[in-house]
Amino acid sequence: MAEDLRFPVGKFAYAGPLNDQQRLDCIQQIGAAPAKLRSAVSGLSEAQLDTPYRPGGWTVRQVVHHVPDSHLNSYTRFRLALTENQPSIRTYDEKLWAELTDATSAPVEVSLNLMDALHHRWVLLLRSMTPEQWRRPLVHPEIGTIDLDYLLALYAWHGRHHVAHITGLRQRMGWD
């Protein structure tokens, strides 16, 4: 069976509430995501950054800019769930965001720096949460009611998912 380049680490799967060790593992993965993303693009030329990670997929540059866009939304969702009673969150069209000029042409260093700062704040927040806070609900219009355990697991996966898009391309192209 051919490798699915869309899901190099597999599709996201959530098996229910996380235990303390699973939460710590997810927080560690979120904390490590900026350095892993930076390492994944280290030394790439402008032409390589503008190469799609798969046929019909985003360029490496678009992937790099997408990750902090998405993680900023998640960070905000955490803060809303922690401060409001079962907030309904907005979605956004990530495909259209990836087509905006900043996502198609800005230097990747801009988003790598944003990731560093964002994840520093986000991990501070995540490490401060109580067991009760992980169960706080929010309403996602496409998924339904979820809690912060679900969101934590999703974004730990999300960072690995997109780093693997880039590292997989590097390996297939012999750019390592």
Stockholm file with secondary structure:
# STOCKHOLM 1.0

chainA/1-176         MAEDLRFPVGKFAYAGPLNDQQRLDCIQQIGAAPAKLRSAVSGLSEAQLDTPYRPGGWTVRQVVHHVPDSHLNSYTRFRLALTENQPSIRTYDEKLWAELTDATSAPVEVSLNLMDALHHRWVLLLRSMTPEQWRRPLVHPEIGTIDLDYLLALYAWHGRHHVAHITGLRQRMGWD
#=GR chainA/1-176 SS CCCCTTCTTCCCCCCSSCCHHHHHHHHHHHHHHHHHHHHHHTTCCHHHHTSBSSTTSCBHHHHHHHHHHHHHHHHHHHHHHHHSSSCBCCCCCHHHHHHSHHHHHSCHHHHHHHHHHHHHHHHHHHHHCCHHHHTCEEEETTTEEEEHHHHHHHHHHHHHHHHHHHHHHHHHHTCC
#=GC SS_cons         CCCCTTCTTCCCCCCSSCCHHHHHHHHHHHHHHHHHHHHHHTTCCHHHHTSBSSTTSCBHHHHHHHHHHHHHHHHHHHHHHHHSSSCBCCCCCHHHHHHSHHHHHSCHHHHHHHHHHHHHHHHHHHHHCCHHHHTCEEEETTTEEEEHHHHHHHHHHHHHHHHHHHHHHHHHHTCC
//
